[in-house]
């Protein structure tokens, strides 16, 4: 009887130790309003309530939200369906995506409380996709708040083509192709020699040998008594010579 009592007490002590160890590792707790979130505009909005054992020292307390993808929702095209089908692909050893956020525990007056309502968004631009994630919240010193929660992100991921490739093709009708090739004259090469047709025109046209109006030599008609260019200078010279001879003859005749 005594041994049985000691066993019962020992088991109770072990359970109490395990309970207090788990409770000591976690700091406070949180509750997600909805763990099944639908995508809207390329993002998922998450609302939660967080309770701490006491009010934090900072009104805006820095925390880390860890999301580890456990199941991927793949949309794939298959041979058995013309529309994409949803495949739930389990994942292992995935690195968590970390969101560093400042959680506000104060009100408009600046008073700090130990409980707060908080919301944030997860976006595809940050690498999130439709699937199932394990969510954890940690303080800046690494202390977990509450336990882990599975959050489902609903949405349409890009389609993946999983259809098989068919290498079989209809055999060609060689006889038909050969017959078409024989009847096809478009592929027959033509001669590239060029033969002259007709008489080519002369290199210099007849008009090139005719003088233009500017090339004609114009002469002044005679009988008008006008000077001809080139003769005025010689006439003056003769006239001057005659006058000179007459003056010389008159001087010789003058008596001494």
C-alpha positions in Angstrom: 0.0 0.0 0.0 2.8 2.3 0.8 4.6 1.6 -2.4 1.5 2.3 -4.4 1.1 5.6 -2.7 4.7 6.6 -3.5 4.1 5.7 -7.1 1.0 7.9 -7.3 2.8 10.8 -5.7 5.8 10.4 -7.9 3.7 10.5 -11.0 1.9 13.6 -9.8 5.2 15.3 -9.1 6.4 14.5 -12.6 3.3 15.9 -14.2 3.5 19.0 -12.1 7.1 19.5 -13.0 6.3 19.1 -16.7 3.4 21.5 -16.5 5.3 24.2 -14.7 8.3 23.8 -17.1 6.1 24.4 -20.1 4.3 27.3 -18.4 7.6 28.9 -17.4 8.9 28.6 -21.0 5.9 30.5 -22.4 5.3 34.1 -21.6 1.6 35.0 -21.8 -0.6 33.9 -24.6 -2.4 35.0 -27.7 -5.6 34.2 -29.6 -6.1 34.5 -33.4 -9.5 35.7 -34.4 -9.6 33.4 -37.5 -7.0 30.9 -38.4 -8.5 30.5 -41.9 -7.8 33.7 -43.8 -8.8 34.5 -47.4 -6.5 36.4 -49.7 -7.5 39.9 -50.6 -5.5 42.0 -53.0 -2.4 39.9 -52.8 -2.3 39.8 -49.0 -3.7 38.1 -45.9 -4.9 40.2 -42.9 -4.5 38.6 -39.5 -6.2 39.8 -36.3 -5.3 38.6 -32.8 -5.5 39.4 -29.1 -2.4 39.2 -27.0 -2.3 38.8 -23.2 0.9 39.2 -21.1 1.3 38.5 -17.4 2.0 42.2 -16.8 2.2 45.4 -18.8 5.4 45.6 -20.8 8.1 48.2 -20.1 7.7 49.7 -23.6 4.4 50.9 -25.1 5.5 49.7 -28.5 7.1 46.3 -27.7 9.3 44.8 -30.5 8.3 41.2 -31.3 9.1 38.6 -34.0 6.3 36.7 -35.8 7.6 33.4 -37.3 5.7 31.6 -40.1 6.9 28.2 -41.1 5.2 26.7 -44.2 4.1 23.1 -43.6 1.7 22.5 -46.5 1.8 24.1 -50.0 -1.4 24.5 -52.0 -0.4 23.8 -55.6 -2.7 24.5 -58.5 -1.7 22.2 -61.4 -2.8 21.2 -64.9 -3.0 17.4 -65.3 -3.9 15.1 -68.1 -7.2 14.1 -66.5 -8.6 17.6 -66.1 -8.7 20.7 -68.3 -9.0 23.0 -65.3 -6.3 23.3 -62.6 -6.6 21.0 -59.6 -5.5 21.7 -56.0 -2.7 19.5 -54.6 -1.8 19.7 -50.9 1.9 19.1 -50.8 3.5 18.5 -47.3 6.8 20.3 -46.7 9.6 19.5 -44.2 12.6 21.4 -42.8 11.4 24.7 -44.1 13.0 27.9 -42.8 10.5 30.2 -41.1 9.7 33.6 -42.6 10.2 36.3 -39.9 8.2 39.5 -39.5 9.7 42.0 -37.1 6.9 44.1 -35.7 6.3 46.6 -32.9 3.1 45.7 -31.0 1.3 48.6 -29.4 0.1 48.0 -25.8 -1.0 51.6 -25.1 -4.1 53.7 -25.7 -4.6 57.2 -26.9 -3.6 58.7 -23.5 -0.3 56.8 -23.5 -1.3 54.4 -20.7 0.3 50.9 -21.2 -1.8 47.7 -20.7 -0.9 44.1 -20.5 -3.6 43.2 -23.1 -3.9 44.4 -26.7 -5.7 43.8 -30.0 -3.3 43.7 -32.9 -3.5 43.1 -36.6 -1.0 42.9 -39.5 -0.8 41.7 -43.1 1.2 39.0 -44.9 1.9 39.7 -48.6 3.0 37.7 -51.6 5.7 40.4 -52.2 7.2 39.1 -48.9 7.3 35.5 -50.3 4.0 34.2 -48.9 1.7 32.0 -50.9 -1.5 30.0 -50.3 -0.9 27.1 -47.8 -0.7 26.1 -44.2 1.8 27.8 -41.8 2.9 27.3 -38.2 2.7 30.6 -36.4 4.9 31.5 -33.4 5.4 34.8 -31.6 8.6 35.7 -29.7 9.8 38.5 -27.6 13.0 40.4 -28.5 14.9 38.2 -26.0 13.7 35.0 -27.6 11.0 34.1 -25.2 7.9 32.6 -26.8 4.5 34.0 -26.2 2.0 31.2 -25.9 2.4 28.2 -28.2 2.3 27.7 -31.9 -0.9 28.0 -34.0 -1.6 26.7 -37.5 -2.8 29.4 -39.9 -4.3 28.6 -43.3 -3.8 31.2 -46.0 -6.4 30.7 -48.8 -5.8 31.9 -52.3 -5.0 31.0 -55.9 -1.3 30.2 -56.4 0.2 30.4 -59.9 -0.7 27.3 -62.1 1.9 24.6 -62.6 1.8 22.5 -65.8 2.0 18.8 -64.7 0.7 17.3 -68.0 2.8 14.6 -69.6 4.7 15.2 -72.8 3.6 13.1 -75.8 6.3 12.2 -78.2 4.2 10.1 -80.6 3.2 11.7 -83.9 1.4 10.7 -87.1 3.8 9.1 -89.6 4.4 11.1 -92.7 3.1 9.9 -96.1 6.4 9.8 -98.0 4.7 8.9 -101.3 2.4 11.9 -101.1 5.3 14.2 -100.2 7.3 12.9 -103.1 4.4 13.4 -105.5 3.8 16.9 -104.4 7.6 17.6 -104.7 7.5 16.4 -108.3 4.5 18.5 -109.3 5.8 21.6 -107.5 7.6 23.8 -110.1 8.1 26.7 -107.8 11.3 25.3 -106.5 12.9 24.8 -110.0 15.8 27.2 -110.4 15.6 29.6 -113.3 18.4 30.9 -115.5 20.1 34.1 -114.4 21.3 35.1 -117.9 19.9 38.4 -119.2 19.4 38.9 -123.1 19.3 42.3 -124.7 16.1 43.2 -126.5 15.8 46.0 -129.2 18.4 48.7 -130.3 20.0 50.7 -127.5 19.9 54.5 -127.9 23.2 56.4 -128.7 25.4 57.4 -125.8 25.2 61.1 -126.9 21.8 62.2 -128.3 21.7 64.2 -131.6 20.7 67.3 -129.6 24.2 67.3 -128.1 25.8 68.2 -131.5 23.5 71.2 -132.1 24.8 74.7 -131.0 22.8 76.7 -128.6 21.8 80.3 -129.1 24.6 81.4 -126.8 27.2 79.5 -128.8 26.4 81.4 -132.1 28.9 84.2 -133.2 26.9 87.4 -133.8 28.5 90.1 -136.3 27.4 93.6 -136.8 26.0 94.3 -140.3 28.2 96.8 -142.4 27.2 100.1 -144.1 26.1 102.0 -141.1 29.3 104.3 -140.8 29.9 103.2 -137.2 33.2 102.2 -135.8 34.1 98.7 -135.7 35.7 97.5 -132.5 39.4 97.2 -132.9 39.8 99.9 -135.7 39.5 103.2 -133.8 43.0 103.3 -132.4 44.7 102.7 -135.9 42.6 105.6 -137.6 43.7 108.1 -134.9 47.3 107.1 -135.3 47.2 107.7 -139.2 45.4 111.0 -138.7 48.0 112.2 -136.2 50.9 111.2 -138.6 49.4 113.3 -141.5 49.1 116.4 -139.3 52.6 116.0 -138.1 54.0 115.8 -141.7 52.0 118.9 -142.7 53.4 120.9 -139.9 57.0 119.8 -140.7 56.6 120.8 -144.4 55.2 124.3 -143.4 58.3 124.9 -141.2 60.7 124.2 -144.0 59.0 126.6 -146.3 59.2 129.5 -143.9 61.9 132.0 -145.1 65.0 132.4 -143.0 
